[in-house]
Amino acid sequence: QVQLVESGGGSVQAGGSLRVSCVVSRGTTSQSCMAWFRQAPGKEREGVATINGRVGGTAYADSVKGRFTISQDNAKSTVFLQMNSLEPEDTAMYYCAASYITLWYNGPCGREVSAYNYWGQGTQVTVSS
């Protein structure tokens, strides 16, 4: 069974940066759609960023474009989310998600919860004003 483990969350001041990591075990990022979701109390889970692990194409929610960057290290089966210029509105539990894709698929990976069947436990990111 594929397992995803997030780390790197914490508490930062507005304007600060964090990098969260997701290590995939018993799987590979190179043949997966990988995504970061976040969920704040009382709000729906939101797809923040995705990456096609085979070709590297990325997609972002409008709210984080220009501030967040998703990347991967296939050798370490790890996906990262670099978060810069953090805002209090970014405060949420951040979840890593994965789904395997066809070897030949090179299109974008979706930001819908239903597109992913493997999930990590989450890592908390708190941004204070």
C-alpha positions in Angstrom: 0.0 0.0 0.0 1.3 3.4 -0.9 2.1 5.6 2.1 2.6 9.4 2.1 4.1 11.2 5.0 4.2 15.0 5.3 6.6 17.0 7.3 7.9 20.6 7.6 4.8 22.4 8.9 5.0 24.9 11.6 4.2 28.4 12.7 5.5 31.5 10.9 4.9 35.2 10.8 3.1 36.7 7.8 5.5 37.2 5.0 7.6 34.2 6.0 8.4 31.0 4.3 8.0 27.3 4.9 8.7 24.2 2.9 6.6 21.1 3.5 7.7 17.7 2.2 5.9 14.6 1.3 7.8 11.3 1.2 6.1 8.5 -0.8 6.9 5.0 0.2 5.9 1.9 -1.7 5.3 4.0 -4.7 7.0 6.5 -7.0 6.5 10.1 -7.7 7.7 9.7 -11.2 4.6 7.9 -12.4 2.1 9.8 -10.2 0.0 12.8 -10.1 1.1 14.5 -6.8 -0.8 17.3 -5.1 -0.9 19.4 -2.1 -4.3 20.2 -0.6 -5.1 22.3 2.4 -8.1 22.5 4.7 -8.8 25.1 7.3 -11.5 24.6 10.0 -14.9 25.1 8.6 -13.7 25.1 5.0 -13.6 22.6 2.3 -10.5 20.9 1.2 -8.7 22.9 -1.4 -6.3 21.7 -4.1 -3.4 24.1 -3.8 -0.8 22.7 -6.3 -0.3 19.7 -8.4 2.6 18.2 -10.4 2.7 15.5 -13.0 5.4 13.4 -11.7 6.4 12.0 -15.1 6.8 15.3 -17.0 6.9 17.9 -14.3 4.0 20.0 -15.4 2.4 22.0 -12.5 -0.9 23.7 -11.7 -1.8 26.0 -9.0 -4.8 27.5 -7.3 -5.1 31.2 -8.2 -4.7 32.1 -4.5 -1.2 30.8 -4.3 0.2 31.5 -7.8 3.5 33.3 -7.6 3.9 32.5 -4.0 4.0 28.7 -3.8 6.1 26.3 -5.9 5.6 22.5 -6.1 8.6 20.4 -7.0 9.7 16.9 -6.9 12.8 14.8 -6.3 12.1 11.5 -8.0 15.2 9.9 -6.7 14.0 10.4 -3.1 10.3 9.9 -4.0 9.6 13.2 -2.4 7.4 16.1 -3.3 7.9 19.6 -1.9 5.8 22.6 -1.5 7.8 25.8 -1.1 5.6 28.5 0.4 6.7 32.1 0.3 5.1 35.3 1.3 2.8 33.4 3.6 -0.5 35.0 4.6 -2.8 34.3 7.6 -5.2 33.0 5.0 -2.8 30.2 4.2 -3.2 28.7 7.7 -4.5 25.2 7.3 -3.7 21.6 7.6 -1.7 20.7 4.4 -2.2 17.3 2.9 -0.2 15.4 0.4 -2.1 13.3 -2.1 -1.2 11.0 -4.9 -2.6 8.9 -7.7 -0.9 6.9 -10.3 -1.2 8.0 -13.9 -0.9 6.3 -17.3 2.7 6.1 -18.3 2.0 8.2 -21.4 -0.1 10.9 -19.8 1.6 14.2 -19.9 -1.3 16.5 -19.2 -2.1 18.5 -16.0 -3.1 16.8 -12.8 -6.4 17.8 -11.3 -7.0 19.7 -8.1 -10.1 17.8 -7.1 -10.2 15.6 -4.0 -11.8 12.9 -6.1 -8.7 12.6 -8.4 -6.5 11.2 -5.6 -6.7 8.0 -3.8 -3.7 8.1 -1.5 -3.4 10.7 1.3 -1.0 11.7 3.9 -1.8 12.5 7.5 -1.4 16.2 7.1 1.0 18.8 8.5 -0.2 21.9 10.2 0.8 25.3 8.8 0.0 28.3 10.9 0.7 31.9 9.7 0.3 34.7 12.3 -0.3 38.3 11.4 
